[in-house]
Amino acid sequence: MPVVFQPFLDLLIHPPGNLIYHLVVAFSLMAVLPVSLYLWNSALPSRSRRLLIGFVPLLVLRLMLFVAGGMAWQGLIAEQTLLPALERSAGLLSLIILLWLWAFPQPQRRADQAALLLALFGLFYGVFLCVWWTNQNSSASFNGSLVDQTATLSGVGVALLAVVFLILRRPEGLSAALLFFVVIAAGYLIHYLFPSLEQDFSGIIRLSEIIAYPLLILIPLRSSLTVTTEAPVLQPESAAQPERLKPLDLQLIQTCLGLPADMQRDRLSNALSALFARALRADLCCLVSPPDETWQIILHGGYDLIREVDLEGGVLDGREMPTLAANLRHAKPMRIKGDAPTPDLSYLASALGLEECGDLLMGIILADDQSPLFGVILLSPYSKHAWSGDEQIQLVNLSRMVGKLIRQLQAPLQAIAELAQTQQALAEAQQQVQALQAELVALQERSAQQTEIEPPQAEPEGLSRLAVNESASLEGELRLALEEIARLRSELDDTQQKLRRAQLEGGGGEAATVLANLGTELRQPLASIVGYTDFLLGESVGILGTLQRKFLERVRLATQRMMAILDDYTPATDQQGGQIQLNVQPVSLPAVIETALSEVRELQQARQIDLQSDLPTELSPVLGDSGALEQILVKLLQNALKVSPEGSTVRISARQERENATQGYLLLQIQDSGGGIAPENLPNLFARERRVEIRGVAENGAALYIVKTLVEALNGRIWVDSTVGQGTTFSVLLSTACPDLDGTAQERES
């Protein structure tokens, strides 16, 4: 903290400046109480009750801190003993309660229960901080202590969490709420970064609270629910009507008189809605019925004046609109501001497919017994027009006039409806008569055709017999064709087996040479394909689309797969042709294992498998070829990683076994978690070509065949132990280097 600000901050820490800080905060909280009491006597007692529940405990807590600060100033109590931790705990508890008041102005059971639990947690957390500080060294200052750092970080966390929650919820007065918590978070954060190590109280935190707490007066002053439930005082008939309705009086009467002449009930509802929307220039108008016993409200229709389209009818749940449904049932006009915290507007917006409703104005069309017949709901979602008292009077007058016309025309409307139903029933009866007549004509024509034509009885039987014979002939030909295909496949398999047998007996070397040369020639173009694919994926020549990148990645994977197959088959062909050459010498197995683990590291990380190694600290060198041993380990590890499920474990272990003083062996084991291999599949596990997929083995190609070939070339042994449902262990037994290694190596080379 710059030194120039320190004297000013010291005024807020030492008396009597610290008492001024407590008074400013207490007066900021006290200023909310008169507004809360005013709301209690108005139409919003629930909001007033919430404000009093939240602010009264905060005010009492701040007054207690003021009294404790005064007593410490007079030397009646030790200031350092409890007050620093108590003040910081009060700040944390205040942030939790203020977040609840900002975010939830209306009662919500789950939110209130969660806020209560969080407040209790904050209270116990504050008690924990106070007890923790009282047990610390009394000579040390509070600022910079572990208790201070914990409380400061907690304050920063609560304030930032409040900012995020308010942004997501977006309550009324969002900007003021964000400003409050951002200022508080900044104060806590600056104190954490630049604490006054020689003081017990934080001047910067107190300054941030002095700046932020006066904003609390905006909590009760946010846009409140403006509901007019009493019918406005109607002007006498002799009095002049509002100027807005005068030019439309004659047109409205004529329109209402002409409506039922050629319209049905649903079209009448839409026409009446258009009438009200044009008269009062409302963005939307809906015509609804009062709620029934189950609080269901019928939406008869509506009109969108901006888009000039009719709205379809439906059913609304009155329990989701308690204020509107109650006023509609009791025939009370009302208006609601668009930013009022009431569920009525949000539910109505979702039911009509709107982002928001805007201000709402509702009038009532009464029946003869003065019970509600219809409700007229006017909305302003596009223009954001705020309805006034004069406009409410206009709606009441227009609703009364339309109600009179509807009552006078109720009998003709019922007669028209009955006539429409009779006409519909008559049309349906006519359609049924026409259908019966058509069916009668068809039966007569069919009877006449059967009388004129007398086909012989033997002919249909002959035709059916011929059709049966042709079907049987086709089935026989199809069966012969399938048998011929099966015979050709059998001959092809026999030919392939004879060809393999001939290659193994005499032509293996030549075939291996051809395959080896072919592999060498294929590697260069495949490497070029991989290189150019990586170049394109790097977007050096242009940005790729999602589909283009997906196709290029598939090309690269397929090419890499082909290169891996060539790498697998080349050693196998070399061994089959007798061309493989191994440089047998003492090899350090830990180095080979480390190289193999680095080779499969990418696959291990991609599958998130825990690769554990259990190796002795000292291992004797083994007799082998480093390249062959590395290839053996890589292929076994790749198999284990591929068959093991993601997040499982693969283990590699080694131990030494000695037969006598001069000859020893090293046992290398790789254990996977792939579920094991069935016993009937173990004999064919190391076959060069396997046509059947084996569960518990990742590859069906030559990988395990190559491993077995290389192990046997090193005069070693390999076997498998598998338990179905658990996993498989591949064991490789190799000879260790003996003292007369040179002579043995020379004998092997000769």
N, C-alpha and C positions, 0 to 999 in steps of 0.2 A: 504494500500500500504506500503511495507517495507520502512523503513526510508533511507536505503542505496540508493534507487533509486530516492529519492525526489530531491537531488541537481541536478541530471542530468535532471529531468523533469522540474525543475525551469528554466533551461537554455532556454527551449522552450516557457516559459510563459512570461518572462520579457525581455525587449529590451536589446541588439539588437538581442538576440536569437530568439525572436518571428518573426522578419523580415526574418531571415534565413529560418524559417519554411515556411513562405509564399513564399519565392523564390523557395524553393525545390519543393513545390507543383505546383507552376506556371511553372517552367521549365519542370516538368514531363508532364504537359499538353501541353506545347509548343513543346515538342519533337515529339508529334504526328502530328503536322501540316505539316512538310515537307513530311512525308510519305503519308499523305492524298493528298497533292498537286501532288505528283508523281502519285498516283493512278488516279487523275483527268485527267492526260495527257495520261494514259494507256487505257486499255480496260475496266476499271471499274469506270466510272464516277459516277454511282449511289452510290456506296459504299463510294467514296470520298466525295460526297455531304452530305451523312449522317454523316460522321465523322466530317466534318466541322460544320454542324448544331449543333452537340452535343458538340464539344470541344471548339469552339470559345466562346460561352457564359460562359462556365466554366472558361476559361482562363481570360476573362474580369472580372468576379466576383472575382477571386483570386487576380488579380492585384488591384482591388478596395480595397480589404481587406489589401493588402500590403501597399497601399498608406494611408489608414486610420490608420493602425498600426504605420506608420512613423509619421503621424501628431499627434497621441496620445503621441508618445515618445517625441516629441518636445513641448508638452503641448498645442497644438493648439486646440484640442478637448478633451472632457472628455471621457476617455477610458471606464469607467464603465457604461456610460449612454446607449450606444446602441451596442457597438462592440461585447460583449459576445453572446447576442441573435442573432445578425446578422451573426456571424461566425457559430453558431450551425445551423441556418436556411440554410446557404449556403452548409453545409455538407449534410443535408437531401436532398436538391434539387440535389446535385451532385450525390448522390447514386441513385436517380430515373433515371437521365439521363444516368448514366453509365450502369445501368441494361438494359436499352433500347438498348444501343450500343453493349453490350456483347451478348444479346439474339437474336437480330434481325439485322444481318449484311446486309440483303437484304430488299428492300422495301416490306412491307406488310401493306395493307391499314388499316385493323382493328387493328393490333398491333400498328401501328403508331398513329392512332386516340386515342387508349386507353392510350398510353404513353404520348401524348399531354395533355389529360385530367388529368392524374396523375401528370404531371409536373406542370400544372396550380394549381392543388390542393396543391402541395408542396409549390408553390410560395405563395399562400394565407395563407397557414399554417405558413410559415416563417414570413410573415408580422404580423400575429396574435401573434406569439411569441414575436416579437420585440415590438409591442404595449403593450402587457401584461407586458413585463419587464420594459418598461419606466414608467409604472404606479405603479411599486413597490417601496418599500422604498429604496432610493438611498444609504443609509449607509450600507445595507446588501450586502454580496458578492453573486455573481451569482451561484457559485458552491454550491450544496445542496439545492438551492431554488426549489420551486414547478415548476417554469418555466424550470429550468435545468433538473429536474427529468422527466418532460413531454417530453422535447426534446431528452433526452438520451434514454428513452424507445422507442420513435418513431424511433430513429436511429437503435436501436437493432432490432426492428420489421421489418424495411425496409430491413436491411442487411440479416436477417434470411429468410425473404420472398424471397429475391433474390437468396439465396442459394438453397432453395427448387425449385424455378421456373427453375433455370439453370439445376438442376439435372433432372427434368422432361423433359426439352426441349433438353438438351445435344447439345449445339451449338459447333462450332469450338473453340478450346482453352478453353475447359471446366475446366481443372485443374488450369490454371492461373486465370480464373474468380472466381472459388471457393476460391482459396487462397486469392484473393483480398477482397472479401466480408467477409470471415471468419476473416481475420485480423482486418477489420473495426469493425465487430460485437464484437470481443474480446476487442477492445479498448473502445467502448461504454459501454460494460458490466462491465469491470474493473472500469471504472470511476463511474458507478452507484453504485457499491458495495463499493468502497473506494474513495469517492470524497475528494478533497482538499478544505475543507470548508472555508478556509481563502482566497481563490483565486477566480478570475473571469473567468479564462480560464483553460482548462483541458490539462495537459501535456501528459497524457497517450493517449488521443484521437489524439493529434497532432503527437505523436510518431507513432501511428498506421497508420496515413495517410502518414507520411514520408516513412514508410516501404512499404505501399501498392501502392501508386500512381505511382512509377516507373514501375509497372507492366502494366500500361495502354498502353505502347508502343507496347504491344503484340496484341492489338485490330486490328490495321491495318496490322500487320505482320502475321496474321493468314493465313492458306492455302488459297490462292486466286484461282479464277477460271482461269484455264489455257486452253484457247481455241485457237487452230490454225486454222484460217478460210481460210488462203491462201494456195493454193496448194504448196507443197514443190518443190524446184528446182530439176527437174529430171536429172539424170546423162545421159550423152551421151551414145549412143549405144555402142561405142567403149570402154567406161569406164567399169571397173570391177564392177559387181553387188555385193551387200552385200553377204558375205560368207554364210549366213543363207539360202539364196534362191537357191544357185547354185545346190546342189544335187537334188533339186526338179523340176528343169526346165522341163526336158524331161517328167518326170512322170506327171506333171500338164498338159502339152499339150496333152499327150495321154489320160489322164482322161477326159479332156474337149471335145476332139474329140469323145470319146466313150459315152458320157453322153446321147445325145438325141436318141440313137439307140433304146433303149427299155424302156425309162422312160417317164412318164407323167410330166406335168408342176409342180405339187406340189412336186413330188419326185425329179425333177430336182433342185428345190429350196433347198431342204434339202441336195442334193449331192453337190451343189455349196457351201453351208454353211459349210459342212464338209471339202471341199477342202480348203477354206480360213482358217478354224480353224486349220487344220493340218499344213498348210504352215507357219502360223505365231504363232503356239502354243497358240492359244487363248482358254480360258476356254469355252466361248460361242460365237457363231457367228449367226447373224440374217440377213436375206435378206429382204429388205423392198422396197416399191415403194415410189416415191416422193408424197408429199401431194397434194390432189385434191383441187377443189374450196372450199370445206367445211373443209379443213385442216384434212381430214381423211387419215391416212397412212396405207396401206395394208402390213401386216406382212405375207409374202409368206411362210416362214418356217425358220428353224434354226437347229443348231446342238450343242449338249453339248459334248465337247471333253472329259471331266473328266468322265462323266457317260456313254459316247458313246451311246447316244440316240438322236433321232430326236425331234425337237420341233414343236408343232402344230402351224398353222397359225392363223391369227386373224386380228382385226382392232384396230389401235392405234389412240388416239386423239392427233393430232399435236398441238392443243392449250395448252395441258399440257406439251409439250416439245418444247417450242418456239425456243430455240437455235438450237436444232437438226433439227427441221422442216425447219427453215429458211435456214440453210446451205445445207440441202438436196435439197430444191427447187432451190437454186442457184448453185448447183453442186460444193460445196466447201468442201473438206476434212476437218476434224477437230479432235481434241482430247480433252477430259475433264478429269481432275483429279477426283479421286473417292471421295475426301473430299471437293469438290467444292460446295458452297452453291447455287445450281441451282435446279429448280424443275424437270429438264429433267431426272436426274438419279433416283430420288425417284419414279417418275411415271413409268419409264421403269422397275424398280425393282418390283413394285407392279404388273405390267402387266405380267411380266414373272414369278411371284411367287418366287422372291428372297428377301433375307433380305437386301442386298445392291448389287449394280452393280459393284463396283470396278471402275478402270479406263476405259474410253471409247475411242475407236479409230474408226473412220468412213472413209470409202473410197467410191468413186462414180464410178459406171459402166455407161459409156456414150453411147448414141445412135449415129446414123449417123450424126445427126444435132448438135452434142455435147450437147444435152439436157440430163438431168439425166434419166437413164433408171432404175437403181436399186441403192440402198444404201446398203453397207456392213458394219454392226455394229459389232465390236469386243469388248467383255467384259472380265473382269478378276475378277469375284466375289469370286472365291475360292483361287487362288494363290496371289491375290492382286498385280499383276504385273503392273508396271508403264510403259506405252508405251513411246518409245523414238522417236526422229526425224527420225532415220534410219528405224525403223519399220514402220513409216508412209510412208516413201519412198517405202519400200517393198510393202505395201498395195496398193499404187497408181500404181506401176508397174504391180502388179498382176491383179488389177482391169482393167487396160488398155488392158492387154493381154486377159483376159476373155471376155471383152467387144468386142474385135475384133472377137473372136471365136463365140460369141453369134450373132453378126450381120451377120456373114457369114452363120450361121446355122439357121437364122431366118425363111427363106423360107421353109427348110425341117421341121422345128418345126411346122410351120403353117399347112403344108400338113399332118404331123403326127396327129396333133390335129383334122383336118377335117376328116381324115380317122378314128380316134377313135370315133368321133361323129357319122359318118356314120355306123360304126360297131355296136355301141350302139343302134341306131335307127333300124337297121336290126334285132338285137336280140330281141328288144321289139316287132317288127312286127311278128317275128316268134312265140314268146310266145302267142301273141293274136290269131294267126292262129291255134296254137295247142289247145288253150282254146275253140275256136269255133268248132273245130273238135270233141273234147271231148263232148261238149254240144250236138252236132248233133247226136253222137253215143248214148248218154243217151236218147235222145228223141226217136230215132228209137227203142231202146230196150223197152221203156215204152209203145210205140204204139203196139209193137208185143205182149207184155204181156196182154194188154187190149183186143186185138183181140182173143187170145187163151182162155182166162178165161171169162165166162159169168155168173156171180153169179146172183141168183134170187134177185129180188128187195125187197121181203118181209123180207128176212133174215136180212139185215142191219136195217130195221125199228124195227124188233123184238129185235134185239140185243140192239139197242139204247133205246127201251122201257124198256128192262130188266135192262139196266144200270141205267136208271132213277129210276126204282122201287127200285133197290138195294140202290141207293143214298138216296132215301126218307126213306127207312127202317133204314139205318144207322143213319140218322138225328133224326128219331123218338126214336131209342134206346138211342142216346146221350142225347136227351131232357129228357127222363125218368130217366136216370142216374143222370143228374143234379138236377131234382126235388127230387130224393131220397136223394141226398146229402144235399139239402136245408132242407128237412124234418128232417133228422138226426141232423143237426145243430140246428134246432128249438127245437127238443126234448132235446138236450144237454143243451141249454140255460135254458129251463124250469126246468130241473133237477137241474142245478146249483142254480137257484133262489130258488127252494124249499129247497135245502140244506142250503143256507144262512138263509132262513126264519126259518128253524128248529133250526139252531144254535142260532139265536137271541132269539127265544122263549124259548128254554129249554136247549140246550147243549152249550151255550156260554161260561160258566165257564170252562167246561172240554176242549173245543177247545182252549180257551185262555191259559189254563195251558200247553197244549201240545205245542202251538206255543212259549210260553215263555221258556219252557224247551229246545225246539229245537233251539231257538235263543241263549240260554246260551251255548249249546253244539257246535254251529257253530262258536261262537266268538273266541274260543281258537285256532282252526286250521286256521281261517282267520288271526288272529293276528300273528301266526307263519309264515304264507305265507308273510305277510307284513314285518315282521322282517328279514326273510331270503332274501327277495327281496332288502330291503334297504342295507343289508350286501353285496350282490353281486354288487349293484350299487355303493357302496363305493369303489369297486375295491381293496378290501383287499386281495382277493385270486387270483387276476389276472386282467389284463387289458381287458376291454370289447371292442368289435368292435361296429361300429355304429349301425348295424342291431340288434346285441344282446342287446345293451342298449335300443333301441327302443322297442323291445319285452318285456323286463323286466319292463319298465315304463308302458306299457299297462297292464301287469299283476298286477302291484301295483295299478294302477287307478281302474281296475275292482274290485280288492279285497276291496279297500277302499269304492267303491260304494256299494258293498254287505254289508259291515259293517254299512254303513250309512242307508241302507234299513232296516237292523235289528234294528238299533237304532230308526228308525221311527216307525216300526210296534210293537215293544215291549211295549211302553206306550199305544198304541192303543189297543192291546190285553189285557193289564192289566186293562184298563178302561172298555173294553167290558165285561171282566169276573168279574168285580166288585172287583178287587184286588188292584187297585191303592190306595195309601195312601199318603195324603198330610199333611204336617206339617204346618197348618195355623197359622201364627204369624205375628207380625209387621215386615216388610221387608223394608230396605232402597233401594229405587228404583235407585238412582244414582250409587250405587255400583253394582247392577245387570246390569245396562246398560253398565257400564265400562267393566264388565266381558264379556258381549255379544259382545261388539265392538272388544275386543281383540280376540275373537273366530273367527270373520269374517275378521280380518285384512289382512290375507294372500289373501283371495279372493278379497278384495277391492283393494289391491296393484296390483294383477295380472290383473285386469280389468281397473286399473287407474281411479277409480271412486272417486269423491269428496264426502265424507261422512260427512254431516253437522249435528250438534246436536243443538237443541234450547231447553234448559232446564232452568227452574227458578233456582235462587240461592238457594232457600230453597223449599224442597218438603216434604210433610208429609209422614210418612211411610204408606205403603199399606198393607192390609190384604192378605196374600198369602204365597205360598211356594217358597223359593228362587230358588230351582232347577227347578220348573215348570215355574216360571217367566223367568228364563234365557233361558229355552228351547223355550218358546214362542217368545222371542225377537230374538234369534239366527235364528229360522226358518223363521220369517218374514223378517229379514235383509238379509238372504241368498236369499230368493225369490226376494227381491227388487234389490239386486246386480246382480243377474243372468239375470233378464229381462231388466235391464237398459243397454243402449248401452255404449260401452267403452268411457271414457272421460266425462260422464254425471254426474249428481248429485243425491244423495239419502239423504233425510232429515228424522231425527227422532226428534220428539218434544213431550213435555208433558206440561200439565197445570192442575191446580186444580179447581174443581167445588164443591161448597158446597150447599147441599139441605136444611139443617137447622143447628142449633148450634151444634148438636151432630153428625151429619152424613155428611160425605163428600165423594167426588169421585175424582179419578184421571184419566184423559183422555190421553192415550198414542197413538201417531199417527206415522206411518212410510209411507213416500211418495216416490214413485219411478218415473222413467222417461221412463217406458217401453212401452208407446204407448196406455195404457188403455185396458180395458176388455169390450167386447161387452155386451149390456144389457141382451141379451137372455142367456148368459153364467153365469150370476151372481147367479141364484138360485141353480145351481149345483156346485158352487165353493168349498163348504166345504164338498162335498160328500166323503164318505170313498173310493169308487172306481169309478173312472171316465174313461170311455173308449174313450172319445173324447178329443183330445188335445185342450186346451184353450189358445188362444193368450193373452199374458200379464201375464201368470202364468208360473213359471219356471219348476215346477214339476207336474206330473200327479198322483203321489202316494198319500201317507197318510199324507204328511207334513201339509197341511192346515187343514185337518180333525183332526190331533193331536192338532194343535193350538186351534181350536174351542173347542175340548173336554177338554183341560186343562183350558181354560178361563171359560167355564161353570162350571167346577169343583171348581173353585175359586169364584163362584157366580158372575161372571163378564159377560160382553157382548162384542161381536165383530161384526163389520159390515164393509162394503166396499163401498167406493165412487170412482167411476172411470169415466174418461172422455176419450173417444176414440180419439186417436191421441196425447194425452198429458201424462197421467199417471194414477196411481192408488194409493189410500190412504187407508191403513188398520187402523182402529180405534179400540182400546181396552179400555173398561171402567171398572175400578176396584174400590173397596171400600177402603177408607183410614181407618187407625186405629182410633177408638173412645176412649173416656176416660174410659168407662167401658169395656175395651178390655178383661180383664181376665174373667169376667163373660160370655161375649159372646163367648170367645174361649172355655170355659168349656162346654157351651151349645152345641157348634158345635161338640165337642168331644163325648159328651153323645149321 
